[in-house]
Amino acid sequence: MKTQTATALAVDNNCAIVFQDGFYKVIKSKETVNAFLLENLNGEIKKRKIDNPDFKPVVNLFPGYKEEPK
């Protein structure tokens, strides 16, 4: 990740990120697991926990996101 400029998603075991129609949510089978957004900011990895059980717009995660036309 330190050599990448892209944003990445990471999930613990027993956790998933669901994407549907331009929205996303996190589902967990254990309260102790999490999903994360990883960003390389000038060589420093920033790790932000994503913890929303309800759908939110993907643009909240990726500001430049545009859904492909169907």
N, C-alpha and C positions, 0 to 999 in steps of 0.2 A: 504494500500500500504506500510505502514511503516514496516509491519511484513513480507512482501514478498521480495524475492530476484529476482523475474522475472521482465522483462521489460513489460510495458503495453502501450496500445494505448488508448487515450481518444479523444472524439469529442464533440464539442458543437452541439446544435440543429441546423438544417439546414446545416450540414456539414457531409461528409462521406469520408472514405478511400476505394478506389477501388483496389483490388488485381487481377492481371491477368498475368498468365504465368511467374511468378517470378518477376513481376514488380508491382509498386503501384503508385497511384496518389491521390491527394486530390481534391474533388469537393465541391463547396460551392454554396448556393443559396443567400447568403448575404456576403458582403465583411467583415463584422465585426465579423464573426465566424471563428473558427480555429480548427485544429486537433493538438494533442500533443503526444509526446513520453515521458513516465514517467519511470524513473529509480531510484532504491534505491541504493545509493552509500554510504555505511557505515552508514546507518540510516538516511541519508539526501536525500529527494526526489528532483531529478533534473527534471525539466519540460522544454522540448524543443519543440518549435512550429515547426510543419511540414506544409510547405506551397508551395507545388509544383503542379501546374495544369497539368504538363506533366508527363508521366510515367518515373520512375526511378527504378533501381534495388532494390529489397527488401533487398538484402545484405547490402545496405546503411543504412537501419534501424536496421537490425539484422545481425551483422557480421558472426554469426555461422549458418545462414539460409541455408538449403539445400532443394530444392524442392523435394517432393515425386515423385518417378517414376510413370508414367501413365500406 
